[in-house]
Amino acid sequence: MVRAMSNHHRPVLPPSRQLSQHIISLWVPQAIHAASELGIADALAAGPATSHEVSGKLGTHPEATLRLMKALVALGLLSLSEGRFSLTELGQCLASDTPTSVRSWSRLMGGAWVWRTWGQLTTCVRTGHAAGVGEAARASDTELFDAMAKDGETAAIFNQAMAELTRDAAPGIVDAIDWGGVERVVDVGGGSGELLCAVLEAHPHLRGDVFDLEHARAGALALLAKRGLTGRASFTVGNLFDTRPPSAGVLLLKSVIHTWDDARSLQILTRCREAMGPRDRLVLVEPPAPAPDASLPGTLAWMMAFSDLNMLVNTGGKERTEAEYRALLEQAGLRVIGVRPTSDGIFSVFEAVNMSRQGGGAPREEPNMNAGSGPHSIDTTYVHLGDGGTATPIEVTESFWSDLSQGRHPELERGRLISHFSFDEDWSTWEMHPHGDEIVLLLSGAVDFVLEQGPREKVVRLRTPGSFVLVPRGVWHTAKALERSSILAITAGEGTQHRPVTR
Ligand SMILES: C[S@@+](CC[C@H](N)C(=O)[O-])C[C@H]1O[C@@H](n2cnc3c(N)ncnc32)[C@H](O)[C@@H]1O
């Protein structure tokens, strides 16, 4: 009763009617698909027109065109006034080549290929395999992509659809990655080249490569040329199941792993690891699947649950949780050094390094030899707490701090470093850690810890061993020794900045 009253503008439908609305929702993507195939939005791009004028332009049946356009009005893609139809904001997204276009995405999802595979969902759920697998076995794992290479139009639609999905997420992805010290990036399975374009445009010092199957080559090269990036970018054709991508400071891997089951994903991740030198990072970009809930259509949980089925029917892939991506990376011999969400709230970037980077060869499978080691002295051994829950002792050499500031310890940038520092003079610099709060704990002596707060300075007096100060991320700070003192710091060191203290 309360529900019905509070919702009186839209009466609550009985369950059978609610379900019926889901059942008939298959009409919707086909209406949108027909509109995008026929180019109805492009026909209205110049301004309002009658359905007769539109069918005349498109060479379609006049009355059937009117009927389709009425359905598009019902969906909110068109509006109708005095017999003339116009594009709404939603409808404009069906036009080609506009900054918000999702026309190719609609052509892909409503087109014969995807429609056919979804039609076999029942069988896929019975068998756990992608559509077609097990009945008429696929010629190869990449059969679908190989077929696209022979059919230029499907390849163009698929790659443009991927570009449309990547376009809006790309700035947030580029921002979430630390490009310091990187000269070259390879977008592995980079398809259309959309993400590589965004990276190269944001970081003019970088050079890059798209590594993908043949179907993506022509489209990616055309896009790189259109964006004026041909001089800094190339395309390498290869199959990740048996070929390593070219080496680079950053290997990007966006929306590739969800395409495949665990066994095939491990093959791809292993090929990437084999291409990685000691300082290289793999940056996997995927939306981690949230816990399922009964949210309304359009929420992330809804989208991920259906994207998961889309992967099942088309390629046998799947969506994964953050823990599952972490486990997969570790299994492939890659140590996860950080996971961060991008600003769009959908994707996360998983950064990983090659576990076998020191010794080469196969990934370490034996237990962590550092576990249970000790006793250590904090004077000579610091500890790195990795984002993946690791605690690694770091032998401190005389050049440790200068090496760190010159980027010679990339493996320490993520996570936190527990370090020890003795001093009897005031620090000569201010420092600032942009990626995390810091804890500074007094072990001995007496220190005035100075935090910059706008134009003012706040002094925290550390006098008793065991007292500590919490330094918020991004706050510049320095210290003054009142006597010989020693401190223990727990620091998120990535991106640390220094500037001299002016007296
Ligand atoms: C879902 S698309 C994503 C494209 C692009 N990374 C993006 O996010 O826009 C997956 C891409 O991975 C590529 N891919 C999948 N398996 C591959 C393999 N074995 N070798 C090379 N590329 C592969 C496909 O060709 C396709 O371009």
The ligand as an SDF file (V2000), in Angstrom:
LIG
                    3D

 27 29  0  0  0  0  0  0  0  0999 V2000
   37.1470   -6.3710  -26.4430 C   0  0  0  0  0  0  0  0  0  0  0  0
   38.3720   -5.9160  -27.5630 S   0  0  0  0  0  0  0  0  0  0  0  0
   39.1530   -4.5710  -26.7160 C   0  0  0  0  0  0  0  0  0  0  0  0
   39.9300   -3.6750  -27.6410 C   0  0  0  0  0  0  0  0  0  0  0  0
   40.6510   -2.5270  -26.9200 C   0  0  0  0  0  0  0  0  0  0  0  0
   41.6530   -2.9980  -26.0060 N   0  0  0  0  0  0  0  0  0  0  0  0
   39.6590   -1.6340  -26.2170 C   0  0  0  0  0  0  0  0  0  0  0  0
   39.5290   -1.7510  -25.0040 O   0  0  0  0  0  0  0  0  0  0  0  0
   39.0210   -0.8390  -26.8880 O   0  0  0  0  0  0  0  0  0  0  0  0
   39.5400   -7.2290  -27.3860 C   0  0  0  0  0  0  0  0  0  0  0  0
   40.7380   -7.0880  -28.2960 C   0  0  0  0  0  0  0  0  0  0  0  0
   41.6850   -8.0800  -27.9370 O   0  0  0  0  0  0  0  0  0  0  0  0
   42.2120   -8.6100  -29.1090 C   0  0  0  0  0  0  0  0  0  0  0  0
   42.6620   -9.9820  -28.8480 N   0  0  0  0  0  0  0  0  0  0  0  0
   41.9490  -10.9480  -28.2360 C   0  0  0  0  0  0  0  0  0  0  0  0
   42.6550  -12.0800  -28.2330 N   0  0  0  0  0  0  0  0  0  0  0  0
   43.8280  -11.8210  -28.8550 C   0  0  0  0  0  0  0  0  0  0  0  0
   44.9550  -12.6040  -29.1760 C   0  0  0  0  0  0  0  0  0  0  0  0
   45.0070  -13.8990  -28.8820 N   0  0  0  0  0  0  0  0  0  0  0  0
   45.9940  -11.9990  -29.7930 N   0  0  0  0  0  0  0  0  0  0  0  0
   45.9350  -10.6750  -30.1120 C   0  0  0  0  0  0  0  0  0  0  0  0
   44.8820   -9.8960  -29.8450 N   0  0  0  0  0  0  0  0  0  0  0  0
   43.8440  -10.4670  -29.2340 C   0  0  0  0  0  0  0  0  0  0  0  0
   41.0390   -8.6020  -30.0670 C   0  0  0  0  0  0  0  0  0  0  0  0
   41.4560   -8.7040  -31.3890 O   0  0  0  0  0  0  0  0  0  0  0  0
   40.3830   -7.2720  -29.7390 C   0  0  0  0  0  0  0  0  0  0  0  0
   40.8950   -6.2140  -30.5040 O   0  0  0  0  0  0  0  0  0  0  0  0
  1  2  1  0
  2  3  1  0
  2 10  1  0
  3  4  1  0
  4  5  1  0
  5  6  1  0
  5  7  1  0
  7  8  2  0
  7  9  1  0
 10 11  1  0
 11 12  1  0
 11 26  1  0
 12 13  1  0
 13 14  1  0
 13 24  1  0
 14 15  1  0
 14 23  1  0
 15 16  2  0
 16 17  1  0
 17 18  1  0
 17 23  2  0
 18 19  1  0
 18 20  2  0
 20 21  1  0
 21 22  2  0
 22 23  1  0
 24 25  1  0
 24 26  1  0
 26 27  1  0
M  CHG  2   2   1   9  -1
M  END
$$$$
